[in-house]
Amino acid sequence: MGYFKDNIVCHFGSSMISGFVTTCSSLPLDIAKTRIQNMRTIDGIPEYKGVMDVWVRTVRKEGFFSMWKGFTPYYLRVGPHTVICFIFLEQLNSFYRQRFMS
């Protein structure tokens, strides 16, 4: 039934992949948020107009892959979090199924 057995190794691998996907998709938003929070106001005019403005200026000035600066530390923070959450959730589901559904 499928390629993988439903065990803790499968849960660990899938949660690490989930952490990777989460990091890839949320890091550009986090970079934009951080730059907006730290922006200067010059003569009453803010440095950026919004998230798209941050992205466009950053890509033009620093390159496309600058949207994922700090990938490793971000992944090292998100990866273990998703592993712990998903393994804990799956173990609770397994316990519930064994205890109350059988």
C-alpha positions in Angstrom: 0.0 0.0 0.0 2.1 2.9 -1.2 5.8 3.5 -1.3 6.4 4.3 2.4 5.2 2.6 5.6 3.3 4.8 8.0 6.0 5.1 10.7 8.1 7.7 12.5 10.8 7.6 9.7 8.1 8.6 7.1 6.8 11.3 9.4 10.3 12.7 10.0 11.1 12.8 6.3 7.7 14.3 5.3 8.0 17.0 8.1 11.5 17.9 6.9 10.2 18.3 3.4 7.3 20.4 4.7 9.8 22.6 6.6 11.8 23.1 3.4 8.7 24.1 1.4 7.6 26.4 4.2 11.0 28.1 4.2 11.0 28.5 0.5 7.6 30.0 0.4 7.6 32.2 3.4 11.1 33.6 3.4 10.5 36.2 0.7 7.5 37.5 2.7 9.6 37.6 5.8 12.4 39.5 4.0 9.8 42.1 2.8 8.3 42.4 6.2 11.7 43.0 7.8 12.7 45.6 5.3 9.4 47.4 5.7 9.8 47.4 9.5 13.3 48.8 9.2 12.7 51.3 6.4 13.7 54.9 6.7 11.5 57.9 6.1 13.2 60.6 4.1 11.5 64.0 4.2 8.2 62.4 5.3 8.3 59.9 2.4 8.7 56.2 3.3 11.5 54.3 1.6 9.1 51.6 0.2 5.5 51.7 -1.0 4.6 48.1 -0.1 5.6 44.5 -0.4 5.8 44.5 -4.2 8.0 47.6 -4.1 10.3 45.8 -1.7 10.5 42.7 -3.9 11.0 44.6 -7.1 13.8 46.9 -5.7 15.5 44.0 -4.0 15.5 41.8 -7.1 16.8 44.7 -9.3 19.5 45.7 -6.8 20.6 42.4 -5.3 19.3 39.7 -7.7 16.5 37.1 -7.7 18.1 34.8 -5.1 18.5 37.5 -2.6 14.8 36.9 -1.7 16.1 33.8 0.1 19.0 35.3 2.0 19.3 33.6 5.4 17.8 30.4 4.1 19.9 28.1 6.3 19.2 29.8 9.7 15.5 30.1 8.8 15.3 26.5 7.8 17.2 25.4 11.0 14.5 27.2 12.9 11.5 26.1 11.0 12.7 22.5 10.2 12.8 21.2 13.8 9.6 23.0 14.6 7.7 21.2 11.9 9.3 17.9 12.8 8.3 18.2 16.4 4.8 19.3 15.5 4.1 16.7 12.9 5.6 13.8 14.7 3.7 14.7 17.9 0.5 15.1 15.9 0.9 11.7 14.2 1.8 10.0 17.4 -1.3 11.5 19.0 -3.4 10.4 16.1 -2.0 6.9 16.3 -2.7 6.7 20.0 -6.2 7.9 19.5 -6.9 5.4 16.7 -5.5 2.5 18.8 -7.2 3.6 22.0 -10.6 4.8 20.9 -11.3 3.6 17.3 -10.4 -0.1 17.6 
